[in-house]
Amino acid sequence: RLLKAAGQAAPTVKPTLEINPSHALVTRLNSESDEDRFADWANLLLEQALLAEGGQLDDPASFVRRLNGLLAMLPG
């Protein structure tokens, strides 16, 4: 904000995704053998992190479709 107030452009910084390797979803991701499901889980975790920090998704409909597909695979 200080740079913006001074009329200077702020440098762009790529966000870093930090994960807890012992979290249940991360351990499930680690044991996933199907590449498509692995990609769905990985994208879902990334999109959830983006939402949690107050960001917006580029394709919310894809997020919902991916989430519903993964939820439908859960036992019960």
VODO-8568 format. One record per residue: chain; residue in three letters; x, y, z of N, C-alpha, C, O in turn. Coordinates in Angstrom, 2 decimals, m for minus. Example, Ala and Ser with C-alpha at 12.3 -4.5 7.8 and 13.67 -1.06 7.14 Angstrom:
! VODO-8568
['A', 'ALA', [13.19, m5.69, 7.80], [12.30, m4.50, 7.80], [13.20, m3.30, 7.80], [14.24, m3.32, 8.46]];
['A', 'SER', [12.85, m2.25, 7.08], [13.67, m1.06, 7.14], [12.90, 0.03, 7.87], [13.41, 1.14, 8.04]];
//
This chain:
! VODO-8568
['A', 'ARG', [0.83, m1.19, 0.00], [0.00, 0.00, 0.00], [0.86, 1.25, 0.00], [0.53, 2.25, m0.62]];
['A', 'LEU', [1.98, 1.16, 0.71], [2.87, 2.31, 0.76], [3.40, 2.65, m0.62], [3.45, 3.82, m1.01]];
['A', 'LEU', [3.81, 1.63, m1.37], [4.31, 1.87, m2.71], [3.22, 2.46, m3.61], [3.48, 3.37, m4.40]];
['A', 'LYS', [2.02, 1.93, m3.48], [0.90, 2.42, m4.28], [0.60, 3.88, m3.95], [0.35, 4.69, m4.84]];
['A', 'ALA', [0.63, 4.21, m2.65], [0.38, 5.59, m2.23], [1.47, 6.53, m2.75], [1.21, 7.71, m2.99]];
['A', 'ALA', [2.67, 6.01, m2.92], [3.78, 6.82, m3.42], [3.81, 6.84, m4.95], [4.71, 7.43, m5.54]];
['A', 'GLY', [2.83, 6.20, m5.59], [2.77, 6.19, m7.03], [3.68, 5.17, m7.68], [3.97, 5.27, m8.87]];
['A', 'GLN', [4.15, 4.20, m6.91], [5.05, 3.18, m7.44], [4.31, 1.85, m7.52], [3.42, 1.55, m6.72]];
['A', 'ALA', [4.69, 1.07, m8.51], [4.08, m0.25, m8.66], [4.70, m1.23, m7.68], [5.92, m1.26, m7.50]];
['A', 'ALA', [3.87, m2.02, m7.07], [4.36, m3.05, m6.14], [4.83, m4.25, m6.95], [4.20, m4.61, m7.94]];
['A', 'PRO', [5.93, m4.86, m6.54], [6.40, m6.05, m7.26], [5.41, m7.20, m7.09], [4.81, m7.37, m6.02]];
['A', 'THR', [5.25, m7.98, m8.14], [4.36, m9.13, m8.04], [5.10, m10.28, m7.36], [6.24, m10.60, m7.69]];
['A', 'VAL', [4.42, m10.88, m6.42], [4.99, m11.99, m5.65], [4.10, m13.20, m5.85], [2.89, m13.12, m5.65]];
['A', 'LYS', [4.69, m14.31, m6.23], [3.92, m15.53, m6.37], [3.61, m16.08, m4.98], [4.49, m16.13, m4.12]];
['A', 'PRO', [2.36, m16.48, m4.75], [2.01, m17.04, m3.44], [2.66, m18.40, m3.24], [2.96, m19.12, m4.20]];
['A', 'THR', [2.87, m18.74, m1.99], [3.44, m20.03, m1.62], [2.36, m20.84, m0.91], [1.75, m20.35, 0.05]];
['A', 'LEU', [2.14, m22.05, m1.36], [1.18, m22.93, m0.71], [1.92, m23.78, 0.31], [2.78, m24.58, m0.06]];
['A', 'GLU', [1.59, m23.60, 1.57], [2.19, m24.41, 2.62], [1.18, m25.47, 3.02], [0.01, m25.18, 3.25]];
['A', 'ILE', [1.65, m26.71, 3.11], [0.75, m27.81, 3.46], [1.23, m28.50, 4.73], [2.41, m28.48, 5.06]];
['A', 'ASN', [0.28, m29.11, 5.41], [0.58, m29.92, 6.58], [0.63, m31.37, 6.09], [m0.41, m31.95, 5.77]];
['A', 'PRO', [1.83, m31.97, 6.02], [1.95, m33.31, 5.45], [1.20, m34.39, 6.23], [0.97, m35.48, 5.70]];
['A', 'SER', [0.82, m34.11, 7.47], [0.09, m35.13, 8.23], [m1.43, m34.90, 8.20], [m2.17, m35.66, 8.83]];
['A', 'HIS', [m1.90, m33.89, 7.49], [m3.34, m33.65, 7.38], [m3.97, m34.80, 6.58], [m3.37, m35.32, 5.65]];
['A', 'ALA', [m5.18, m35.18, 6.97], [m5.86, m36.33, 6.35], [m6.00, m36.18, 4.83], [m5.82, m37.15, 4.10]];
['A', 'LEU', [m6.31, m34.99, 4.36], [m6.46, m34.81, 2.91], [m5.13, m34.93, 2.18], [m5.07, m35.44, 1.06]];
['A', 'VAL', [m4.08, m34.46, 2.80], [m2.75, m34.54, 2.17], [m2.27, m35.98, 2.15], [m1.68, m36.42, 1.16]];
['A', 'THR', [m2.52, m36.74, 3.21], [m2.11, m38.14, 3.20], [m2.94, m38.93, 2.19], [m2.43, m39.85, 1.55]];
['A', 'ARG', [m4.20, m38.56, 2.04], [m5.03, m39.21, 1.02], [m4.50, m38.88, m0.37], [m4.43, m39.76, m1.24]];
['A', 'LEU', [m4.13, m37.65, m0.58], [m3.56, m37.23, m1.86], [m2.29, m38.00, m2.15], [m2.06, m38.42, m3.29]];
['A', 'ASN', [m1.47, m38.19, m1.15], [m0.20, m38.90, m1.31], [m0.41, m40.37, m1.70], [0.42, m40.95, m2.39]];
['A', 'SER', [m1.52, m40.95, m1.25], [m1.76, m42.37, m1.54], [m2.64, m42.58, m2.77], [m2.94, m43.72, m3.13]];
['A', 'GLU', [m3.06, m41.50, m3.43], [m3.94, m41.61, m4.60], [m3.16, m42.12, m5.81], [m2.16, m41.53, m6.21]];
['A', 'SER', [m3.62, m43.23, m6.38], [m2.91, m43.83, m7.52], [m3.48, m43.39, m8.87], [m2.79, m43.45, m9.88]];
['A', 'ASP', [m4.73, m42.95, m8.89], [m5.36, m42.50, m10.13], [m4.93, m41.06, m10.43], [m5.17, m40.16, m9.62]];
['A', 'GLU', [m4.30, m40.84, m11.57], [m3.76, m39.51, m11.90], [m4.84, m38.44, m12.01], [m4.62, m37.30, m11.59]];
['A', 'ASP', [m5.99, m38.78, m12.57], [m7.07, m37.80, m12.70], [m7.62, m37.39, m11.33], [m7.85, m36.21, m11.08]];
['A', 'ARG', [m7.82, m38.38, m10.46], [m8.30, m38.06, m9.11], [m7.25, m37.29, m8.34], [m7.58, m36.37, m7.58]];
['A', 'PHE', [m5.97, m37.65, m8.52], [m4.89, m36.91, m7.87], [m4.95, m35.44, m8.29], [m4.85, m34.54, m7.45]];
['A', 'ALA', [m5.12, m35.19, m9.58], [m5.19, m33.82, m10.09], [m6.40, m33.09, m9.50], [m6.32, m31.92, m9.15]];
['A', 'ASP', [m7.54, m33.79, m9.41], [m8.74, m33.18, m8.83], [m8.51, m32.80, m7.37], [m8.85, m31.69, m6.96]];
['A', 'TRP', [m7.92, m33.72, m6.58], [m7.64, m33.43, m5.17], [m6.66, m32.27, m5.03], [m6.86, m31.37, m4.21]];
['A', 'ALA', [m5.60, m32.29, m5.83], [m4.59, m31.24, m5.75], [m5.18, m29.88, m6.11], [m4.93, m28.89, m5.43]];
['A', 'ASN', [m5.97, m29.84, m7.19], [m6.61, m28.58, m7.58], [m7.59, m28.11, m6.52], [m7.68, m26.91, m6.23]];
['A', 'LEU', [m8.32, m29.04, m5.94], [m9.28, m28.69, m4.90], [m8.58, m28.06, m3.70], [m9.04, m27.04, m3.18]];
['A', 'LEU', [m7.48, m28.65, m3.26], [m6.74, m28.08, m2.13], [m6.21, m26.70, m2.45], [m6.26, m25.80, m1.61]];
['A', 'LEU', [m5.70, m26.51, m3.65], [m5.18, m25.20, m4.06], [m6.30, m24.16, m4.11], [m6.13, m23.04, m3.64]];
['A', 'GLU', [m7.44, m24.54, m4.67], [m8.57, m23.61, m4.76], [m9.14, m23.28, m3.39], [m9.54, m22.14, m3.15]];
['A', 'GLN', [m9.16, m24.25, m2.48], [m9.63, m23.98, m1.12], [m8.69, m23.00, m0.42], [m9.15, m22.11, 0.30]];
['A', 'ALA', [m7.40, m23.15, m0.63], [m6.43, m22.23, m0.03], [m6.64, m20.82, m0.58], [m6.57, m19.84, 0.17]];
['A', 'LEU', [m6.89, m20.72, m1.87], [m7.15, m19.42, m2.48], [m8.40, m18.77, m1.89], [m8.40, m17.58, m1.58]];
['A', 'LEU', [m9.46, m19.56, m1.74], [m10.70, m19.04, m1.14], [m10.48, m18.64, 0.31], [m11.01, m17.62, 0.77]];
['A', 'ALA', [m9.72, m19.44, 1.05], [m9.49, m19.17, 2.47], [m8.75, m17.86, 2.69], [m8.94, m17.20, 3.72]];
['A', 'GLU', [m7.92, m17.46, 1.73], [m7.20, m16.20, 1.89], [m7.97, m15.02, 1.32], [m7.47, m13.89, 1.29]];
['A', 'GLY', [m9.21, m15.27, 0.87], [m10.05, m14.19, 0.38], [m9.98, m13.97, m1.12], [m10.50, m12.98, m1.62]];
['A', 'GLY', [m9.35, m14.89, m1.83], [m9.23, m14.76, m3.28], [m10.48, m15.23, m3.99], [m11.44, m15.70, m3.37]];
['A', 'GLN', [m10.46, m15.09, m5.30], [m11.57, m15.53, m6.13], [m11.07, m16.58, m7.12], [m9.93, m16.53, m7.57]];
['A', 'LEU', [m11.93, m17.51, m7.43], [m11.58, m18.56, m8.38], [m11.82, m18.09, m9.80], [m12.76, m17.35, m10.08]];
['A', 'ASP', [m10.95, m18.53, m10.72], [m11.13, m18.21, m12.13], [m12.35, m18.91, m12.70], [m13.05, m18.36, m13.55]];
['A', 'ASP', [m12.63, m20.12, m12.22], [m13.74, m20.92, m12.74], [m14.48, m21.59, m11.59], [m14.25, m22.77, m11.30]];
['A', 'PRO', [m15.38, m20.86, m10.92], [m16.11, m21.43, m9.78], [m16.93, m22.67, m10.14], [m17.06, m23.58, m9.32]];
['A', 'ALA', [m17.48, m22.71, m11.34], [m18.29, m23.87, m11.74], [m17.44, m25.13, m11.80], [m17.91, m26.20, m11.42]];
['A', 'SER', [m16.21, m25.01, m12.26], [m15.30, m26.15, m12.31], [m14.96, m26.62, m10.90], [m14.85, m27.82, m10.65]];
['A', 'PHE', [m14.79, m25.68, m9.98], [m14.51, m26.00, m8.58], [m15.67, m26.82, m8.00], [m15.44, m27.85, m7.36]];
['A', 'VAL', [m16.88, m26.37, m8.22], [m18.06, m27.06, m7.69], [m18.20, m28.44, m8.31], [m18.50, m29.41, m7.61]];
['A', 'ARG', [m17.98, m28.55, m9.61], [m18.07, m29.84, m10.30], [m17.03, m30.81, m9.74], [m17.33, m31.98, m9.50]];
['A', 'ARG', [m15.80, m30.33, m9.54], [m14.72, m31.16, m9.01], [m15.04, m31.59, m7.57], [m14.88, m32.75, m7.22]];
['A', 'LEU', [m15.50, m30.65, m6.75], [m15.84, m30.95, m5.36], [m16.97, m31.98, m5.29], [m16.88, m32.94, m4.53]];
['A', 'ASN', [m18.01, m31.78, m6.07], [m19.13, m32.72, m6.06], [m18.71, m34.10, m6.54], [m19.17, m35.11, m6.00]];
['A', 'GLY', [m17.85, m34.16, m7.54], [m17.37, m35.45, m8.03], [m16.59, m36.20, m6.97], [m16.75, m37.41, m6.82]];
['A', 'LEU', [m15.74, m35.49, m6.24], [m14.95, m36.14, m5.19], [m15.83, m36.54, m4.00], [m15.63, m37.60, m3.42]];
['A', 'LEU', [m16.80, m35.70, m3.66], [m17.71, m36.05, m2.57], [m18.55, m37.27, m2.93], [m18.84, m38.10, m2.06]];
['A', 'ALA', [m18.94, m37.39, m4.18], [m19.75, m38.53, m4.61], [m18.99, m39.85, m4.50], [m19.61, m40.91, m4.39]];
['A', 'MET', [m17.67, m39.80, m4.52], [m16.85, m41.02, m4.41], [m16.66, m41.48, m2.96], [m16.20, m42.60, m2.73]];
['A', 'LEU', [m17.00, m40.63, m2.01], [m16.81, m41.00, m0.61], [m17.78, m42.10, m0.21], [m18.92, m42.13, m0.66]];
['A', 'PRO', [m17.32, m43.01, 0.64], [m18.22, m44.08, 1.08], [m19.34, m43.54, 1.95], [m19.18, m42.52, 2.63]];
['A', 'GLY', [m20.45, m44.21, 1.92], [m21.54, m43.84, 2.81], [m22.73, m43.54, 2.06], [m23.76, m43.21, 2.64]];
//
